[in-house]
């Protein structure tokens, strides 16, 4: 299987596992969007940032084989960048969804 497909499947699985229960019960994209809106963007943003940061940490650990301190610093940095990006995109996404 393609490694990129595995990473994408892992991200989606982690997002659904960490998301609020109404999101896990959604069976269509429309229901998922409504459940995410009901859960609030802050919680969804935090979940996405943690998942992206954790995945980046795993990728760095596997590929670079770097020290523990560098790994922790990379985790903090990637989580902060993911948090910032999702915060930046969340208002735009909210406007698109409500149209």
N, CA, C and O atoms as a GROMACS GRO file, in nm:
protein
  396
    1UNK      N    1   0.083  -0.119   0.000
    1UNK     CA    2   0.000   0.000   0.000
    1UNK      C    3   0.087   0.125   0.000
    1UNK      O    4   0.201   0.124   0.046
    2UNK      N    5   0.033   0.231  -0.052
    2UNK     CA    6   0.103   0.359  -0.056
    2UNK      C    7   0.119   0.414   0.085
    2UNK      O    8   0.021   0.422   0.159
    3UNK      N    9   0.240   0.454   0.126
    3UNK     CA   10   0.260   0.509   0.261
    3UNK      C   11   0.176   0.634   0.287
    3UNK      O   12   0.130   0.656   0.399
    4UNK      N   13   0.158   0.717   0.183
    4UNK     CA   14   0.076   0.838   0.200
    4UNK      C   15  -0.069   0.802   0.231
    4UNK      O   16  -0.132   0.867   0.314
    5UNK      N   17  -0.121   0.699   0.166
    5UNK     CA   18  -0.258   0.654   0.193
    5UNK      C   19  -0.270   0.604   0.336
    5UNK      O   20  -0.372   0.626   0.402
    6UNK      N   21  -0.167   0.535   0.385
    6UNK     CA   22  -0.169   0.488   0.523
    6UNK      C   23  -0.169   0.604   0.621
    6UNK      O   24  -0.240   0.601   0.722
    7UNK      N   25  -0.089   0.706   0.593
    7UNK     CA   26  -0.084   0.823   0.681
    7UNK      C   27  -0.219   0.894   0.681
    7UNK      O   28  -0.267   0.933   0.788
    8UNK      N   29  -0.280   0.913   0.564
    8UNK     CA   30  -0.410   0.980   0.557
    8UNK      C   31  -0.516   0.898   0.631
    8UNK      O   32  -0.596   0.955   0.705
    9UNK      N   33  -0.516   0.767   0.613
    9UNK     CA   34  -0.612   0.683   0.685
    9UNK      C   35  -0.589   0.690   0.835
    9UNK      O   36  -0.685   0.693   0.912
   10UNK      N   37  -0.462   0.694   0.877
   10UNK     CA   38  -0.432   0.707   1.020
   10UNK      C   39  -0.479   0.838   1.077
   10UNK      O   40  -0.533   0.842   1.188
   11UNK      N   41  -0.459   0.948   1.002
   11UNK     CA   42  -0.505   1.079   1.049
   11UNK      C   43  -0.656   1.080   1.065
   11UNK      O   44  -0.707   1.126   1.167
   12UNK      N   45  -0.727   1.031   0.965
   12UNK     CA   46  -0.874   1.030   0.974
   12UNK      C   47  -0.921   0.943   1.089
   12UNK      O   48  -1.016   0.979   1.159
   13UNK      N   49  -0.858   0.829   1.109
   13UNK     CA   50  -0.896   0.742   1.220
   13UNK      C   51  -0.872   0.809   1.354
   13UNK      O   52  -0.958   0.803   1.442
   14UNK      N   53  -0.756   0.874   1.370
   14UNK     CA   54  -0.727   0.943   1.496
   14UNK      C   55  -0.822   1.060   1.519
   14UNK      O   56  -0.866   1.082   1.632
   15UNK      N   57  -0.854   1.134   1.414
   15UNK     CA   58  -0.947   1.246   1.429
   15UNK      C   59  -1.084   1.196   1.473
   15UNK      O   60  -1.146   1.256   1.562
   16UNK      N   61  -1.131   1.090   1.412
   16UNK     CA   62  -1.262   1.038   1.451
   16UNK      C   63  -1.259   0.978   1.591
   16UNK      O   64  -1.356   0.990   1.666
   17UNK      N   65  -1.149   0.914   1.628
   17UNK     CA   66  -1.140   0.854   1.761
   17UNK      C   67  -1.133   0.961   1.869
   17UNK      O   68  -1.187   0.942   1.978
   18UNK      N   69  -1.068   1.073   1.840
   18UNK     CA   70  -1.052   1.178   1.940
   18UNK      C   71  -1.165   1.280   1.938
   18UNK      O   72  -1.174   1.365   2.026
   19UNK      N   73  -1.252   1.272   1.839
   19UNK     CA   74  -1.357   1.372   1.826
   19UNK      C   75  -1.472   1.342   1.922
   19UNK      O   76  -1.484   1.231   1.973
   20UNK      N   77  -1.557   1.442   1.946
   20UNK     CA   78  -1.674   1.420   2.032
   20UNK      C   79  -1.764   1.310   1.975
   20UNK      O   80  -1.763   1.285   1.855
   21UNK      N   81  -1.841   1.246   2.061
   21UNK     CA   82  -1.921   1.130   2.018
   21UNK      C   83  -2.019   1.159   1.906
   21UNK      O   84  -2.039   1.071   1.823
   22UNK      N   85  -2.084   1.278   1.896
   22UNK     CA   86  -2.172   1.298   1.780
   22UNK      C   87  -2.098   1.288   1.647
   22UNK      O   88  -2.157   1.250   1.546
   23UNK      N   89  -1.968   1.323   1.646
   23UNK     CA   90  -1.891   1.312   1.523
   23UNK      C   91  -1.870   1.166   1.485
   23UNK      O   92  -1.870   1.132   1.367
   24UNK      N   93  -1.852   1.081   1.584
   24UNK     CA   94  -1.834   0.938   1.555
   24UNK      C   95  -1.963   0.875   1.505
   24UNK      O   96  -1.959   0.776   1.432
   25UNK      N   97  -2.079   0.931   1.544
   25UNK     CA   98  -2.207   0.876   1.503
   25UNK      C   99  -2.250   0.924   1.365
   25UNK      O  100  -2.347   0.872   1.309
   26UNK      N  101  -2.181   1.022   1.309
   26UNK     CA  102  -2.219   1.078   1.179
   26UNK      C  103  -2.195   0.976   1.069
   26UNK      O  104  -2.092   0.908   1.066
   27UNK      N  105  -2.292   0.966   0.978
   27UNK     CA  106  -2.278   0.870   0.869
   27UNK      C  107  -2.262   0.938   0.734
   27UNK      O  108  -2.232   0.871   0.635
   28UNK      N  109  -2.282   1.069   0.727
   28UNK     CA  110  -2.263   1.140   0.601
   28UNK      C  111  -2.178   1.264   0.626
   28UNK      O  112  -2.167   1.310   0.740
   29UNK      N  113  -2.116   1.318   0.522
   29UNK     CA  114  -2.036   1.440   0.542
   29UNK      C  115  -2.116   1.555   0.600
   29UNK      O  116  -2.065   1.632   0.682
   30UNK      N  117  -2.242   1.568   0.560
   30UNK     CA  118  -2.326   1.675   0.615
   30UNK      C  119  -2.348   1.659   0.764
   30UNK      O  120  -2.342   1.757   0.839
   31UNK      N  121  -2.374   1.537   0.809
   31UNK     CA  122  -2.392   1.512   0.952
   31UNK      C  123  -2.263   1.536   1.027
   31UNK      O  124  -2.265   1.588   1.139
   32UNK      N  125  -2.149   1.500   0.967
   32UNK     CA  126  -2.020   1.523   1.032
   32UNK      C  127  -1.994   1.673   1.048
   32UNK      O  128  -1.947   1.716   1.154
   33UNK      N  129  -2.023   1.752   0.946
   33UNK     CA  130  -2.003   1.897   0.954
   33UNK      C  131  -2.093   1.957   1.061
   33UNK      O  132  -2.048   2.042   1.139
   34UNK      N  133  -2.219   1.914   1.067
   34UNK     CA  134  -2.310   1.966   1.171
   34UNK      C  135  -2.261   1.926   1.311
   34UNK      O  136  -2.270   2.006   1.404
   35UNK      N  137  -2.212   1.804   1.325
   35UNK     CA  138  -2.162   1.760   1.456
   35UNK      C  139  -2.038   1.839   1.497
   35UNK      O  140  -2.023   1.874   1.614
   36UNK      N  141  -1.949   1.867   1.401
   36UNK     CA  142  -1.830   1.946   1.432
   36UNK      C  143  -1.868   2.089   1.470
   36UNK      O  144  -1.809   2.146   1.562
   37UNK      N  145  -1.965   2.145   1.402
   37UNK     CA  146  -2.010   2.281   1.437
   37UNK      C  147  -2.072   2.282   1.576
   37UNK      O  148  -2.052   2.376   1.652
   38UNK      N  149  -2.147   2.177   1.609
   38UNK     CA  150  -2.209   2.171   1.742
   38UNK      C  151  -2.104   2.152   1.851
   38UNK      O  152  -2.121   2.202   1.963
   39UNK      N  153  -1.996   2.082   1.820
   39UNK     CA  154  -1.891   2.058   1.920
   39UNK      C  155  -1.810   2.184   1.947
   39UNK      O  156  -1.747   2.196   2.052
   40UNK      N  157  -1.810   2.276   1.855
   40UNK     CA  158  -1.732   2.399   1.872
   40UNK      C  159  -1.596   2.386   1.807
   40UNK      O  160  -1.533   2.281   1.811
   41UNK      N  161  -1.552   2.497   1.746
   41UNK     CA  162  -1.427   2.495   1.671
   41UNK      C  163  -1.306   2.481   1.761
   41UNK      O  164  -1.204   2.427   1.718
   42UNK      N  165  -1.313   2.528   1.884
   42UNK     CA  166  -1.196   2.520   1.972
   42UNK      C  167  -1.159   2.374   2.000
   42UNK      O  168  -1.042   2.337   1.994
   43UNK      N  169  -1.258   2.292   2.031
   43UNK     CA  170  -1.230   2.152   2.062
   43UNK      C  171  -1.179   2.078   1.938
   43UNK      O  172  -1.086   1.998   1.947
   44UNK      N  173  -1.241   2.104   1.825
   44UNK     CA  174  -1.198   2.041   1.701
   44UNK      C  175  -1.057   2.086   1.665
   44UNK      O  176  -0.976   2.005   1.620
   45UNK      N  177  -1.028   2.215   1.685
   45UNK     CA  178  -0.895   2.269   1.657
   45UNK      C  179  -0.790   2.202   1.744
   45UNK      O  180  -0.684   2.163   1.695
   46UNK      N  181  -0.819   2.188   1.872
   46UNK     CA  182  -0.724   2.124   1.962
   46UNK      C  183  -0.699   1.979   1.922
   46UNK      O  184  -0.585   1.933   1.923
   47UNK      N  185  -0.804   1.909   1.888
   47UNK     CA  186  -0.790   1.770   1.846
   47UNK      C  187  -0.703   1.759   1.722
   47UNK      O  188  -0.613   1.675   1.716
   48UNK      N  189  -0.730   1.844   1.622
   48UNK     CA  190  -0.652   1.841   1.498
   48UNK      C  191  -0.505   1.874   1.526
   48UNK      O  192  -0.416   1.809   1.472
   49UNK      N  193  -0.482   1.975   1.609
   49UNK     CA  194  -0.344   2.015   1.639
   49UNK      C  195  -0.268   1.904   1.710
   49UNK      O  196  -0.152   1.879   1.680
   50UNK      N  197  -0.334   1.837   1.803
   50UNK     CA  198  -0.267   1.728   1.874
   50UNK      C  199  -0.239   1.609   1.783
   50UNK      O  200  -0.133   1.547   1.793
   51UNK      N  201  -0.333   1.578   1.696
   51UNK     CA  202  -0.313   1.466   1.605
   51UNK      C  203  -0.200   1.496   1.507
   51UNK      O  204  -0.113   1.411   1.484
   52UNK      N  205  -0.200   1.616   1.449
   52UNK     CA  206  -0.094   1.652   1.354
   52UNK      C  207   0.041   1.656   1.424
   52UNK      O  208   0.140   1.606   1.370
   53UNK      N  209   0.046   1.713   1.543
   53UNK     CA  210   0.171   1.717   1.618
   53UNK      C  211   0.222   1.578   1.652
   53UNK      O  212   0.342   1.551   1.640
   54UNK      N  213   0.133   1.491   1.693
   54UNK     CA  214   0.173   1.354   1.724
   54UNK      C  215   0.222   1.278   1.603
   54UNK      O  216   0.320   1.203   1.611
   55UNK      N  217   0.156   1.296   1.490
   55UNK     CA  218   0.200   1.230   1.368
   55UNK      C  219   0.336   1.281   1.322
   55UNK      O  220   0.421   1.203   1.278
   56UNK      N  221   0.357   1.411   1.333
   56UNK     CA  222   0.488   1.466   1.296
   56UNK      C  223   0.596   1.411   1.388
   56UNK      O  224   0.708   1.382   1.344
   57UNK      N  225   0.564   1.396   1.515
   57UNK     CA  226   0.659   1.338   1.610
   57UNK      C  227   0.696   1.196   1.570
   57UNK      O  228   0.814   1.159   1.573
   58UNK      N  229   0.597   1.116   1.534
   58UNK     CA  230   0.625   0.979   1.492
   58UNK      C  231   0.708   0.973   1.365
   58UNK      O  232   0.800   0.892   1.353
   59UNK      N  233   0.677   1.060   1.270
   59UNK     CA  234   0.753   1.063   1.144
   59UNK      C  235   0.897   1.102   1.172
   59UNK      O  236   0.989   1.040   1.118
   60UNK      N  237   0.917   1.205   1.254
   60UNK     CA  238   1.054   1.247   1.287
   60UNK      C  239   1.130   1.137   1.360
   60UNK      O  240   1.249   1.116   1.335
   61UNK      N  241   1.063   1.069   1.450
   61UNK     CA  242   1.130   0.963   1.525
   61UNK      C  243   1.173   0.849   1.433
   61UNK      O  244   1.281   0.793   1.449
   62UNK      N  245   1.089   0.817   1.338
   62UNK     CA  246   1.119   0.706   1.248
   62UNK      C  247   1.224   0.742   1.143
   62UNK      O  248   1.318   0.666   1.120
   63UNK      N  249   1.208   0.857   1.080
   63UNK     CA  250   1.294   0.894   0.968
   63UNK      C  251   1.430   0.944   1.014
   63UNK      O  252   1.533   0.898   0.964
   64UNK      N  253   1.431   1.038   1.107
   64UNK     CA  254   1.555   1.106   1.141
   64UNK      C  255   1.635   1.036   1.251
   64UNK      O  256   1.756   1.054   1.261
   65UNK      N  257   1.568   0.956   1.333
   65UNK     CA  258   1.633   0.891   1.447
   65UNK      C  259   1.712   0.992   1.529
   65UNK      O  260   1.832   0.976   1.551
   66UNK      N  261   1.642   1.095   1.572
   66UNK     CA  262   1.707   1.204   1.646
   66UNK      C  263   1.692   1.182   1.796
   66UNK      O  264   1.622   1.091   1.840
   67UNK      N  265   1.760   1.266   1.874
   67UNK     CA  266   1.760   1.250   2.019
   67UNK      C  267   1.624   1.285   2.079
   67UNK      O  268   1.539   1.345   2.013
   68UNK      N  269   1.604   1.246   2.203
   68UNK     CA  270   1.477   1.268   2.271
   68UNK      C  271   1.446   1.417   2.286
   68UNK      O  272   1.332   1.458   2.266
   69UNK      N  273   1.546   1.498   2.321
   69UNK     CA  274   1.522   1.641   2.339
   69UNK      C  275   1.484   1.708   2.207
   69UNK      O  276   1.395   1.793   2.204
   70UNK      N  277   1.549   1.670   2.100
   70UNK     CA  278   1.514   1.726   1.969
   70UNK      C  279   1.375   1.680   1.928
   70UNK      O  280   1.301   1.755   1.864
   71UNK      N  281   1.340   1.558   1.964
   71UNK     CA  282   1.208   1.506   1.932
   71UNK      C  283   1.099   1.582   2.007
   71UNK      O  284   0.995   1.614   1.949
   72UNK      N  285   1.121   1.610   2.135
   72UNK     CA  286   1.024   1.686   2.214
   72UNK      C  287   1.010   1.828   2.158
   72UNK      O  288   0.899   1.879   2.147
   73UNK      N  289   1.122   1.891   2.124
   73UNK     CA  290   1.117   2.025   2.066
   73UNK      C  291   1.042   2.025   1.933
   73UNK      O  292   0.965   2.116   1.905
   74UNK      N  293   1.065   1.923   1.852
   74UNK     CA  294   0.995   1.913   1.725
   74UNK      C  295   0.845   1.892   1.746
   74UNK      O  296   0.764   1.948   1.673
   75UNK      N  297   0.809   1.814   1.846
   75UNK     CA  298   0.668   1.792   1.877
   75UNK      C  299   0.600   1.921   1.918
   75UNK      O  300   0.491   1.952   1.871
   76UNK      N  301   0.665   1.997   2.005
   76UNK     CA  302   0.608   2.124   2.050
   76UNK      C  303   0.594   2.220   1.932
   76UNK      O  304   0.492   2.287   1.918
   77UNK      N  305   0.697   2.227   1.848
   77UNK     CA  306   0.694   2.319   1.734
   77UNK      C  307   0.586   2.281   1.634
   77UNK      O  308   0.512   2.367   1.587
   78UNK      N  309   0.576   2.152   1.600
   78UNK     CA  310   0.476   2.112   1.501
   78UNK      C  311   0.335   2.126   1.556
   78UNK      O  312   0.243   2.160   1.481
   79UNK      N  313   0.316   2.101   1.684
   79UNK     CA  314   0.184   2.120   1.743
   79UNK      C  315   0.146   2.267   1.742
   79UNK      O  316   0.031   2.302   1.714
   80UNK      N  317   0.241   2.355   1.772
   80UNK     CA  318   0.214   2.499   1.769
   80UNK      C  319   0.180   2.546   1.628
   80UNK      O  320   0.088   2.626   1.610
   81UNK      N  321   0.254   2.497   1.530
   81UNK     CA  322   0.226   2.536   1.391
   81UNK      C  323   0.091   2.484   1.347
   81UNK      O  324   0.015   2.555   1.282
   82UNK      N  325   0.058   2.360   1.382
   82UNK     CA  326  -0.072   2.304   1.346
   82UNK      C  327  -0.184   2.381   1.413
   82UNK      O  328  -0.286   2.408   1.350
   83UNK      N  329  -0.167   2.416   1.540
   83UNK     CA  330  -0.268   2.495   1.612
   83UNK      C  331  -0.288   2.629   1.543
   83UNK      O  332  -0.402   2.673   1.524
   84UNK      N  333  -0.180   2.694   1.504
   84UNK     CA  334  -0.188   2.825   1.440
   84UNK      C  335  -0.258   2.814   1.305
   84UNK      O  336  -0.344   2.897   1.272
   85UNK      N  337  -0.223   2.711   1.225
   85UNK     CA  338  -0.285   2.695   1.094
   85UNK      C  339  -0.435   2.667   1.105
   85UNK      O  340  -0.514   2.723   1.030
   86UNK      N  341  -0.473   2.582   1.198
   86UNK     CA  342  -0.615   2.550   1.212
   86UNK      C  343  -0.691   2.670   1.264
   86UNK      O  344  -0.805   2.694   1.222
   87UNK      N  345  -0.632   2.748   1.356
   87UNK     CA  346  -0.695   2.871   1.403
   87UNK      C  347  -0.712   2.970   1.288
   87UNK      O  348  -0.813   3.040   1.280
   88UNK      N  349  -0.614   2.975   1.201
   88UNK     CA  350  -0.619   3.065   1.087
   88UNK      C  351  -0.728   3.024   0.989
   88UNK      O  352  -0.797   3.109   0.933
   89UNK      N  353  -0.744   2.894   0.968
   89UNK     CA  354  -0.840   2.844   0.870
   89UNK      C  355  -0.980   2.824   0.927
   89UNK      O  356  -1.076   2.820   0.850
   90UNK      N  357  -0.995   2.811   1.057
   90UNK     CA  358  -1.126   2.780   1.116
   90UNK      C  359  -1.232   2.886   1.086
   90UNK      O  360  -1.343   2.848   1.048
   91UNK      N  361  -1.205   3.016   1.098
   91UNK     CA  362  -1.311   3.113   1.065
   91UNK      C  363  -1.353   3.106   0.919
   91UNK      O  364  -1.471   3.118   0.888
   92UNK      N  365  -1.258   3.086   0.829
   92UNK     CA  366  -1.292   3.075   0.687
   92UNK      C  367  -1.374   2.950   0.661
   92UNK      O  368  -1.473   2.954   0.587
   93UNK      N  369  -1.335   2.840   0.721
   93UNK     CA  370  -1.410   2.716   0.705
   93UNK      C  371  -1.550   2.731   0.761
   93UNK      O  372  -1.646   2.682   0.702
   94UNK      N  373  -1.563   2.799   0.873
   94UNK     CA  374  -1.694   2.822   0.933
   94UNK      C  375  -1.782   2.904   0.840
   94UNK      O  376  -1.901   2.876   0.827
   95UNK      N  377  -1.725   3.006   0.776
   95UNK     CA  378  -1.803   3.089   0.684
   95UNK      C  379  -1.846   3.009   0.562
   95UNK      O  380  -1.957   3.025   0.512
   96UNK      N  381  -1.757   2.922   0.513
   96UNK     CA  382  -1.791   2.841   0.397
   96UNK      C  383  -1.903   2.744   0.431
   96UNK      O  384  -1.994   2.724   0.351
   97UNK      N  385  -1.896   2.683   0.549
   97UNK     CA  386  -1.996   2.583   0.589
   97UNK      C  387  -2.132   2.647   0.607
   97UNK      O  388  -2.234   2.588   0.571
   98UNK      N  389  -2.137   2.768   0.664
   98UNK     CA  390  -2.266   2.830   0.694
   98UNK      C  391  -2.332   2.892   0.572
   98UNK      O  392  -2.448   2.933   0.581
   99UNK      N  393  -2.265   2.901   0.459
   99UNK     CA  394  -2.326   2.959   0.338
   99UNK      C  395  -2.424   2.866   0.274
   99UNK      O  396  -2.483   2.900   0.172
   0.00000   0.00000   0.00000
